[in-house]
Amino acid sequence: MKTHKNIEIGALRVFSAVAEAETLTQAAERLGITQSAVSQTIKQLESQTETQLVVTRSRPIKLTPSGQVLRDYAFQIINDTQRMLAHVRMTARGGLLPLNVGMVDSFCDVAGLQFMQQVNPFVSKLALCTGLGSSLSQDLINRNLDLLITSDPIDEHPWLERRPILRDPFVMIVPEKFAQDGAATPAWLAENVPFVHYSKQSRLGALTNLIARRLNVELQTVFELDSTQTLMRFVQSGQGWAITTGLCMVRYPELLQGCRVLQLANGANARYLTMLCRQKELGTLPDQIADICRTIYSDEIVPQLTQIAPWLDQQAYAITEMPSI
């Protein structure tokens, strides 16, 4: 009996997961199936294409040149299929689609309500999810989210569309007793005052370490926290100083009492929030939503930041292009 040559879309989904994973087990976990099912699918594809596609003995697993060709086609076919389904559903609903949006909690806490109110007229149903950035990123990759607003551009997935949203500057929060009347520098603080650090497993924690290396300072970390609110409470109580962002601190203005918000390297360091989605699935909706986010930031959030520290007006702003590195 001849091997059936028509490749099913389900098999391509499995192969795409394998292409992005380090092991077959990891791919199986992401798909919610057994490793045996993944292995059988790969063997079936290799039989249909009459060539080896995956080098499974390497760690991480690697694709052969033929596998790399199939991967590119698989990504394209899966995206085309999703666009087809989206178009059909949109037509059936009179041009409106349900939308699942992921958003980092620092932006959601200050912009979530306005976002929901302004985006709702463009969709048939709107769901907003927040949480850890890494979890949300995986949800987007796994197609559980349609859009994601995040500080992680997920550069390793070139098939995603990216729309820059805003620049969120890093600042220092220092108890008044250590602020030296606003003249305290990162170098002096790092040498003389304990440091309250974001969890090093978080993106903010990783960016904090990057900033410390740029400034050539060694932080005396005494507490490591994964909550901005808790971090600011520790600073307010005089336990140490911290580095955070304007978007994070603006959520808790009451926790700035007794503290100074100081510039960090004249505003040279910032994180950038970007909106990510899969290519060409949602028509012009991503552009509309990106504009809504930029307007909310410029009109609603930046004025709150400048009330805390007027100089933030020059450091916090909406963007349409990422800065050159």
RAHUBEL-V524003 format. One record per residue. N is the residue number from 0. SS is DSSP state (A for helix, B for strand, O for the rest). BURIAL is + if it has 9 or more other C-alpha atoms within 8 Angstrom, else -. Layout:
# RAHUBEL-V524003
N_SS_BURIAL ; N_SS_BURIAL
This chain:
# RAHUBEL-V524003
0_O_- ; 1_O_- ; 2_O_- ; 3_O_- ; 4_O_- ; 5_O_- ; 6_O_- ; 7_O_- ; 8_A_- ; 9_A_- ; 10_A_+ ; 11_A_+ ; 12_A_+ ; 13_A_+ ; 14_A_+ ; 15_A_+ ; 16_A_+ ; 17_A_+ ; 18_A_+ ; 19_A_- ; 20_O_+ ; 21_O_+ ; 22_O_+ ; 23_A_+ ; 24_A_- ; 25_A_+ ; 26_A_+ ; 27_A_+ ; 28_A_+ ; 29_A_- ; 30_A_- ; 31_O_- ; 32_O_- ; 33_O_+ ; 34_A_+ ; 35_A_- ; 36_A_+ ; 37_A_+ ; 38_A_+ ; 39_A_- ; 40_A_+ ; 41_A_+ ; 42_A_- ; 43_A_- ; 44_A_+ ; 45_A_+ ; 46_A_+ ; 47_A_+ ; 48_A_- ; 49_O_- ; 50_O_- ; 51_O_+ ; 52_O_+ ; 53_B_+ ; 54_B_+ ; 55_O_+ ; 56_O_- ; 57_O_- ; 58_O_- ; 59_O_- ; 60_O_+ ; 61_B_+ ; 62_B_+ ; 63_O_+ ; 64_A_- ; 65_A_+ ; 66_A_+ ; 67_A_+ ; 68_A_- ; 69_A_- ; 70_A_+ ; 71_A_- ; 72_A_- ; 73_A_+ ; 74_A_+ ; 75_A_- ; 76_A_+ ; 77_A_+ ; 78_A_+ ; 79_A_- ; 80_A_- ; 81_A_+ ; 82_A_+ ; 83_A_- ; 84_A_- ; 85_A_+ ; 86_A_+ ; 87_A_- ; 88_A_+ ; 89_A_+ ; 90_A_+ ; 91_A_- ; 92_O_+ ; 93_O_- ; 94_O_- ; 95_O_+ ; 96_B_+ ; 97_B_- ; 98_B_+ ; 99_B_+ ; 100_B_+ ; 101_B_+ ; 102_B_+ ; 103_B_+ ; 104_A_+ ; 105_A_+ ; 106_A_+ ; 107_A_+ ; 108_A_- ; 109_A_+ ; 110_A_+ ; 111_A_+ ; 112_A_- ; 113_A_- ; 114_A_+ ; 115_A_+ ; 116_A_- ; 117_A_- ; 118_A_+ ; 119_A_+ ; 120_A_- ; 121_A_- ; 122_B_+ ; 123_B_+ ; 124_B_- ; 125_B_+ ; 126_B_- ; 127_B_- ; 128_B_- ; 129_B_+ ; 130_B_+ ; 131_O_- ; 132_A_+ ; 133_A_- ; 134_A_- ; 135_A_+ ; 136_A_+ ; 137_A_- ; 138_A_+ ; 139_A_+ ; 140_A_- ; 141_O_- ; 142_O_- ; 143_O_- ; 144_O_+ ; 145_O_+ ; 146_B_+ ; 147_B_+ ; 148_B_+ ; 149_B_+ ; 150_O_+ ; 151_O_- ; 152_O_- ; 153_O_- ; 154_O_- ; 155_O_- ; 156_O_- ; 157_O_- ; 158_O_- ; 159_B_+ ; 160_B_+ ; 161_B_+ ; 162_B_+ ; 163_B_+ ; 164_B_+ ; 165_B_+ ; 166_B_+ ; 167_B_+ ; 168_B_+ ; 169_B_+ ; 170_B_+ ; 171_B_+ ; 172_B_+ ; 173_B_+ ; 174_B_+ ; 175_A_+ ; 176_A_- ; 177_A_+ ; 178_O_+ ; 179_A_- ; 180_A_- ; 181_A_- ; 182_O_- ; 183_O_+ ; 184_O_- ; 185_A_+ ; 186_A_- ; 187_A_+ ; 188_A_+ ; 189_A_+ ; 190_A_+ ; 191_A_- ; 192_O_+ ; 193_O_+ ; 194_B_+ ; 195_B_+ ; 196_B_+ ; 197_B_+ ; 198_O_+ ; 199_O_+ ; 200_O_- ; 201_O_+ ; 202_A_+ ; 203_A_+ ; 204_A_+ ; 205_A_+ ; 206_A_- ; 207_A_+ ; 208_A_- ; 209_A_- ; 210_A_+ ; 211_A_+ ; 212_A_+ ; 213_A_- ; 214_A_- ; 215_O_- ; 216_O_+ ; 217_O_- ; 218_O_+ ; 219_O_+ ; 220_B_+ ; 221_B_- ; 222_B_- ; 223_B_+ ; 224_B_+ ; 225_O_- ; 226_O_- ; 227_A_+ ; 228_A_- ; 229_A_- ; 230_A_+ ; 231_A_+ ; 232_A_+ ; 233_A_+ ; 234_A_+ ; 235_A_+ ; 236_O_- ; 237_O_+ ; 238_O_+ ; 239_O_+ ; 240_B_+ ; 241_B_+ ; 242_B_+ ; 243_B_+ ; 244_B_+ ; 245_A_+ ; 246_A_+ ; 247_A_+ ; 248_A_+ ; 249_A_+ ; 250_A_+ ; 251_A_+ ; 252_A_+ ; 253_A_- ; 254_A_- ; 255_A_+ ; 256_O_- ; 257_O_- ; 258_B_+ ; 259_B_+ ; 260_B_+ ; 261_B_+ ; 262_B_- ; 263_O_+ ; 264_A_- ; 265_A_- ; 266_A_+ ; 267_O_- ; 268_O_+ ; 269_B_+ ; 270_B_+ ; 271_B_+ ; 272_B_+ ; 273_B_+ ; 274_B_+ ; 275_B_+ ; 276_B_+ ; 277_B_+ ; 278_O_- ; 279_O_- ; 280_O_+ ; 281_O_- ; 282_O_- ; 283_O_- ; 284_A_- ; 285_A_+ ; 286_A_- ; 287_A_- ; 288_A_+ ; 289_A_+ ; 290_A_+ ; 291_A_+ ; 292_A_+ ; 293_A_+ ; 294_A_+ ; 295_A_+ ; 296_A_+ ; 297_A_+ ; 298_A_- ; 299_A_+ ; 300_A_+ ; 301_A_+ ; 302_A_+ ; 303_A_+ ; 304_A_+ ; 305_A_+ ; 306_A_- ; 307_A_- ; 308_O_- ; 309_A_- ; 310_A_- ; 311_A_+ ; 312_A_+ ; 313_A_- ; 314_O_+ ; 315_O_+ ; 316_B_+ ; 317_B_+ ; 318_O_+ ; 319_O_- ; 320_O_- ; 321_O_- ; 322_O_- ; 323_O_- ; 324_O_-
